[in-house]
Amino acid sequence: MANVAMHPDRATDSALTAAEIASLALSLAHLGAGPQAATARRALKSLLDVEVHDDVVAGTLATLTESLDAATADRARVVAAAITEHRVVRLCYGDAAANVTIREVEPVTCLVHRDHWYLVGWCRMRRGVRAFRFDRILAVESTGLPARPRRADRYLPFQRRTKAA
């Protein structure tokens, strides 16, 4: 999937970055199934309306523009607020092997890959960047503690890195 999206009728200076697309999609995902949510998802779908010949990209675009189930949407609201407010969240997280841990995470952004939403942030327990699948987050709460502001574009995969001068 490209790192920017442009509406076909707009100039190139109105391109959205991958971080902006992730932010918009997360905001839309937890809106539910109301009329504004449906309209907003159609707008995002039209913005991302591209000829897709790749199953991974097609699955990702579908996940970006579908509403989340109620429990996941509740967790997404907590995560979205923490990202906006630069607050640390406490996750009860079950990994792929069903090991459950409690972690404090400085959330940076969310992304979608195939059929899954991920929270991407700085995990204080692991002292590094980690991605947490939303469907494996068993519970999430804001700690109220301030998180260090971090640039989302540095936490998204497939981003070009510039060398420090």
N, C-alpha and C positions, 0 to 999 in steps of 0.2 A: 504494500500500500504506500502511496506517495506520502511525503512528509508535509505537503501542503494540499489544500483543496481550493478550487476556484469555481465560482459560478460561471457557466459558459458565456454569459452576457456581461460579465464585469471585467474591468481592467485588471492586470496582474498585480497592482498594488493593493488589492483587497483580498489577497490570498490569506488563508488561515494556516497557521502552523499546526504541527501534530499536537502540541500542548494545548492550543486553543480548541482544536477539534475534540480532544479528550475531555476538556473542561465543559464544553457545550454538551457533549454526549452524556456525561455524568449528570449534569443539571437536568437534562431531559429524562434520563432513565428513571429517576425516582419521582417523577411527576404523577405517575399513575396512568389511568386510562381516560381521563377527562378530555373535553373538547380542546382545551388549549394544548394539552400534552400531545394529542393526535396531530394537531396542526403544526406544532413545533417539530415533531418527528418527521412529518412530511417535508418540512422545510429543510431539515438536516439531510434527509434522504435525497432531496433534489440537489442540494449542495454537493453531495457525494455521488451524484448520479454519473457513474462512469461505466464503460463497457467492461464487465468483469469476466475474465476467462480463468480465474484461479479460485479453487475451492476455499482456500484459506482466506483470501481477501473477501470473497462472497460471504462466508460465514461471519467474518469480523464485521462487515458492513451491516449484516442482518442483526447482529447482537447490539451494535451501536444504536440502532433505530427501533428496537423493541423495548417495551416496558419491562421493568423488573418485577418479580413476584413481591408480595407485600413485605415479607420478612427481610429480603435483601434490600428492598427500597428503604426500609427503616434504617438499616445499617449504612446505606449509601448517604442518607441525609446526615447522619452523625459524621461520617467521613468528609462529606462536602463542606459541612460547617467548620470542621477542624482544619481543613486545607485553607479555607477562606480566612479563618481567624488565626492561623499559624499556632494551633494548639496541639499538644501531644495527645494521642489516643492510646487507650489500653485495649489490647485485643486478647480475646480468648480464641486461640487459633489451633485448628486441627490440620496437620500436614497430610501429605498423600499417604503416609504410613499409619495414619490415625493417632499419631503422637500429639497430645494437646499441651500447649504452652501458653503462658500469659506473658505478653510482651508489651513494652511501651514503644510506640512508633511515632516518629515525626513524619506525618503524611505530607507528600509532595504533590502527587497527581494520581490519576487513575487512568487505566488504559484497558483496551479490549483486545483480546487475541482469540480468534476463532469464536467459540461459544462462551467465553468466560470474561468477566470483569476482574481487574486486578487493582489493588491499592499498591502504589509504589511509594516507598518512603525509607527513611533512615531508621533501621531497627536498632534500638539502644542495647538490646540483649546481645545481638550478633555484631554490633558495632560496624554496620555496613548497610549498603543499599539492599533492600529486599522487595520482592513482589509477593503480595498475599492475595490469593484467589478469594473473591467475595463469598463464594458458596462454602468456603472452608472457614470463614470468620464466624465463629459460634456466637460471639457477643462483642460489642464495641462500645466504649464510653469515652467521653472527653475527660481528661485528667484536669483540665483547666490550666495546666502548665504551659508556658510559652515554648513553641518550637522555633528552631532557628529557620529563618526564611531561606529557602533554597530555590534555585531556578529550575522549573519543571523540565525545560528542554534538555537539561543535563541528565535527567533521570529516565528519559524515554529511549527505547531501543532504536537502532538504525539511524541515529543522528550523527551527522558529520561532526567530528571533533576538530577544532582549530588549535593549532600549536601556539603556545604562549610565545609572545615576541620577546 
